[in-house]
Amino acid sequence: MKIIAIYPSTGLDKEKASIGLPLSLLHAFSKVVKAGYKVRIIDQRLDKQWRKTLINEFENNEIVYAGISSMTGKQLAGTADAAKLIKKISKKTPIILGGIHASLLPAQTLNNRYIDIVVMGEGEITLLELTERLVNRRELEELRGVAYKTHSGRVIINEQRQFMDINETIDIPYDLVNVQDYYLSLYGSNKTLSLQVGRGCPHRCNYCYNTVYSKRKWRSISAEEMFNKVTLLKEFGAESVDLVDDNYFTNIKRVERF
């Protein structure tokens, strides 16, 4: 059995400039991988033959489901292309959509005939529990953090899952990708890699998704854990690291300690 994870093209994809590590997928599937499930990431930004790659995966493996991560905007076009192709290959394969857009608009997302399940919010714990239910052919009733369509087409939105302690996140499964393919040219280096060190923001800017998505809560990994993760990226050849955080300077003491 195998799980397909797809990162759609954004319409603004340029190697070394904007194609960074697919952090949303690497984080979301970390516990799934840790539990022993096989996951194949297909990144439309890099794999120009992604359709062929996707077809080959279905021809050679029993696919449990296909998971796609997407933002609002042009990335939804790549999402739609992948979803249509998957349903053409295998109508019975569930398609799961995660990311900010689907999380904020789960009912609207499920109105699309190609999308079967939405993971709302953080995916690490929810995706693992969802995977186990799909593998064991169990219903999704009362599974926190998901919205889904019943066999009759009725949309069910379950209870939201509480935020996790991101200091308890396990190691990112970098072996799912060729890390060197995601070097960025930033900060005077051609070997910059991205690292998520915080989630959310405590402020309430009316144009920002965080007021709803993160409920004005900022969470971060510790300075010590940041150091450990940066050290790991150096082993992949990183000469500089792009720290991904919605509001890095929320805790100045953490910045100083790091």
C-alpha positions as CSV (number, residue, x, y, z in Angstrom):
1,M,0.0,0.0,0.0
2,K,1.1,3.5,-0.8
3,I,0.0,7.1,-0.3
4,I,0.4,9.8,-2.9
5,A,1.1,13.3,-1.7
6,I,1.0,16.1,-4.3
7,Y,2.3,19.6,-4.2
8,P,0.7,21.6,-7.1
9,S,2.4,24.2,-9.2
10,T,1.8,27.7,-8.1
11,G,2.1,29.6,-11.4
12,L,5.1,31.4,-10.0
13,D,7.6,28.5,-9.9
14,K,11.2,29.3,-10.7
15,E,14.1,27.1,-9.5
16,K,16.4,28.7,-7.0
17,A,14.0,31.5,-6.6
18,S,10.6,30.3,-5.4
19,I,10.7,26.4,-5.3
20,G,11.5,25.7,-1.7
21,L,11.0,22.5,0.2
22,P,7.3,21.4,0.2
23,L,7.1,22.0,4.0
24,S,3.4,21.6,4.2
25,L,3.6,18.0,2.9
26,L,6.7,17.1,4.8
27,H,5.2,18.2,8.1
28,A,1.7,16.9,7.5
29,F,2.9,13.4,6.6
30,S,5.7,13.1,9.2
31,K,3.7,11.0,11.6
32,V,2.2,8.9,8.8
33,V,5.8,8.1,7.6
34,K,6.9,7.4,11.2
35,A,4.0,4.9,11.6
36,G,5.5,2.9,8.7
37,Y,3.3,3.9,5.7
38,K,4.9,4.5,2.4
39,V,4.5,8.0,1.0
40,R,5.5,9.3,-2.5
41,I,5.7,13.0,-3.0
42,I,5.0,14.3,-6.5
43,D,6.0,18.0,-6.8
44,Q,4.4,19.6,-9.9
45,R,6.9,22.5,-9.6
46,L,9.8,20.2,-10.4
47,D,8.4,17.2,-12.1
48,K,7.3,18.4,-15.6
49,Q,6.2,14.8,-16.3
50,W,4.1,14.6,-13.1
51,R,1.1,13.1,-15.0
52,K,3.2,10.2,-16.2
53,T,4.7,9.8,-12.7
54,L,1.3,9.7,-11.2
55,I,0.0,7.2,-13.7
56,N,3.0,4.9,-13.0
57,E,2.4,5.0,-9.3
58,F,-1.2,3.8,-9.8
59,E,-0.1,1.1,-12.2
60,N,2.5,-0.3,-9.8
61,N,1.0,0.2,-6.4
62,E,-2.2,-0.1,-4.3
63,I,-2.9,3.5,-3.5
64,V,-4.7,4.2,-0.2
65,Y,-5.5,7.8,-1.1
66,A,-4.0,10.9,-2.7
67,G,-3.4,13.9,-0.5
68,I,-3.0,17.4,-2.0
69,S,-1.9,20.6,-0.3
70,S,-2.9,23.9,-1.8
71,M,-3.2,27.7,-1.1
72,T,-5.9,29.9,-2.6
73,G,-5.1,31.2,-6.1
74,K,-3.4,29.7,-9.1
75,Q,-2.2,26.7,-7.1
76,L,-5.8,25.5,-7.2
77,A,-5.5,25.0,-10.9
78,G,-2.7,22.4,-10.4
79,T,-4.8,20.9,-7.7
80,A,-7.8,20.5,-10.0
81,D,-5.5,19.0,-12.8
82,A,-4.2,16.4,-10.4
83,A,-7.6,15.6,-8.9
84,K,-9.2,15.1,-12.3
85,L,-6.4,12.8,-13.5
86,I,-6.6,10.7,-10.3
87,K,-10.4,10.2,-10.6
88,K,-9.9,9.3,-14.3
89,I,-7.4,6.6,-13.3
90,S,-9.2,5.4,-10.2
91,K,-12.7,6.7,-9.3
92,K,-12.6,4.8,-5.9
93,T,-9.3,6.4,-4.7
94,P,-10.2,9.1,-2.1
95,I,-8.7,12.6,-2.7
96,I,-7.9,14.6,0.4
97,L,-7.3,18.3,0.2
98,G,-5.4,20.2,2.9
99,G,-3.9,23.6,3.3
100,I,-5.2,27.1,4.1
101,H,-7.8,27.3,1.4
102,A,-9.6,24.0,2.2
103,S,-9.2,24.6,5.9
104,L,-11.0,28.0,5.7
105,L,-13.6,26.8,3.2
106,P,-14.2,23.1,3.8
107,A,-17.9,23.0,2.6
108,Q,-17.1,25.0,-0.6
109,T,-14.1,22.7,-1.2
110,L,-16.2,19.6,-0.9
111,N,-18.7,20.9,-3.4
112,N,-16.1,20.1,-6.0
113,R,-16.9,16.6,-7.3
114,Y,-13.3,15.5,-7.3
115,I,-12.6,16.2,-3.6
116,D,-13.7,13.6,-1.0
117,I,-12.2,14.7,2.3
118,V,-10.7,17.9,3.7
119,V,-8.1,18.0,6.5
120,M,-8.8,21.2,8.4
121,G,-5.8,22.9,10.1
122,E,-2.6,21.1,11.1
123,G,-2.3,17.7,9.4
124,E,0.2,15.7,11.5
125,I,-2.1,14.0,13.9
126,T,-5.3,14.2,11.8
127,L,-3.6,12.6,8.7
128,L,-2.3,9.7,10.8
129,E,-5.7,9.0,12.3
130,L,-7.4,9.4,8.9
131,T,-4.9,7.1,7.2
132,E,-5.6,4.4,9.8
133,R,-9.3,4.7,9.3
134,L,-9.1,4.5,5.5
135,V,-6.7,1.5,5.7
136,N,-9.1,-0.3,8.0
137,R,-12.2,0.8,6.1
138,R,-13.7,2.6,9.1
139,E,-16.1,5.5,9.0
140,L,-14.9,9.1,9.5
141,E,-17.6,10.0,12.0
142,E,-16.3,12.0,14.9
143,L,-12.8,12.1,13.6
144,R,-11.6,15.6,14.6
145,G,-10.1,17.9,12.0
146,V,-11.8,16.5,8.9
147,A,-14.8,17.3,6.7
148,Y,-16.0,14.8,4.2
149,K,-18.8,13.7,1.8
150,T,-21.0,10.8,2.6
151,H,-21.9,8.2,0.0
152,S,-25.1,10.2,-0.7
153,G,-23.0,13.4,-1.2
154,R,-24.0,15.1,2.0
155,V,-21.2,17.3,3.5
156,I,-20.2,16.6,7.1
157,I,-17.9,18.9,9.0
158,N,-16.5,17.4,12.1
159,E,-15.2,19.2,15.2
160,Q,-12.0,21.1,14.8
161,R,-8.8,19.6,16.3
162,Q,-7.0,21.5,19.0
163,F,-3.6,23.0,18.1
164,M,-0.7,20.7,18.8
165,D,2.5,21.5,20.7
166,I,4.9,22.0,17.7
167,N,7.9,21.2,20.0
168,E,6.5,17.6,19.9
169,T,6.7,17.4,16.1
170,I,8.9,14.6,15.1
171,D,11.7,14.7,12.6
172,I,10.8,15.8,9.1
173,P,11.0,12.9,6.6
174,Y,13.5,14.6,4.3
175,D,14.1,11.3,2.6
176,L,10.8,11.7,0.7
177,V,12.5,14.3,-1.5
178,N,15.8,15.1,-3.0
179,V,16.7,18.0,-0.7
180,Q,19.3,19.5,-3.0
181,D,16.5,20.1,-5.6
182,Y,15.1,22.7,-3.3
183,Y,18.1,25.0,-2.8
184,L,17.2,28.7,-3.0
185,S,19.4,31.6,-3.9
186,L,19.0,33.8,-0.9
187,Y,21.1,35.7,1.6
188,G,24.2,35.6,-0.6
189,S,24.1,31.8,-0.9
190,N,23.0,29.5,-3.7
191,K,22.3,26.8,-1.1
192,T,19.6,28.1,1.1
193,L,17.0,25.7,2.6
194,S,13.7,26.5,4.3
195,L,12.9,25.6,7.9
196,Q,9.6,26.2,9.7
197,V,10.2,27.4,13.2
198,G,6.8,29.0,14.2
199,R,3.1,28.9,13.4
200,G,0.5,31.6,13.7
201,C,0.5,35.2,14.9
202,P,-1.0,37.0,17.9
203,H,-2.1,40.1,16.0
204,R,-5.4,40.7,14.2
205,C,-4.6,42.3,10.8
206,N,-7.9,42.3,9.0
207,Y,-6.3,41.2,5.7
208,C,-4.6,38.1,7.2
209,Y,-5.7,34.5,7.3
210,N,-4.2,34.0,10.7
211,T,-7.0,35.6,12.6
212,V,-9.2,32.7,11.6
213,Y,-6.8,29.9,10.7
214,S,-4.5,30.3,13.8
215,K,-7.0,32.0,16.0
216,R,-4.4,34.7,16.9
217,K,-2.2,32.1,18.6
218,W,1.6,32.0,17.9
219,R,3.5,28.8,18.7
220,S,7.1,28.2,18.1
221,I,9.8,25.6,18.5
222,S,12.4,26.3,21.1
223,A,15.7,28.0,20.3
224,E,17.5,24.7,21.1
225,E,15.3,22.8,18.7
226,M,15.9,25.5,16.1
227,F,19.6,25.0,16.5
228,N,19.3,21.2,16.1
229,K,17.2,21.5,13.0
230,V,19.5,24.0,11.4
231,T,22.4,21.7,12.1
232,L,20.6,18.9,10.3
233,L,20.1,21.1,7.3
234,K,23.8,21.8,7.2
235,E,24.3,18.1,6.7
236,F,22.2,18.5,3.5
237,G,24.6,21.1,2.3
238,A,22.8,24.2,3.4
239,E,25.0,27.3,3.6
240,S,22.1,29.5,4.9
241,V,18.6,28.8,6.2
242,D,15.4,30.6,5.6
243,L,13.4,30.6,8.8
244,V,9.7,30.3,8.1
245,D,7.6,31.9,10.8
246,D,4.4,34.0,10.5
247,N,5.9,36.4,13.1
248,Y,9.5,35.4,14.0
249,F,10.1,38.3,16.4
250,T,7.0,37.6,18.6
251,N,9.4,36.3,21.3
252,I,12.6,38.3,21.3
253,K,14.1,36.2,24.1
254,R,13.9,33.2,21.8
255,V,15.6,35.1,19.0
256,E,18.4,36.2,21.3
257,R,18.9,32.7,22.7
258,F,19.0,31.2,19.2
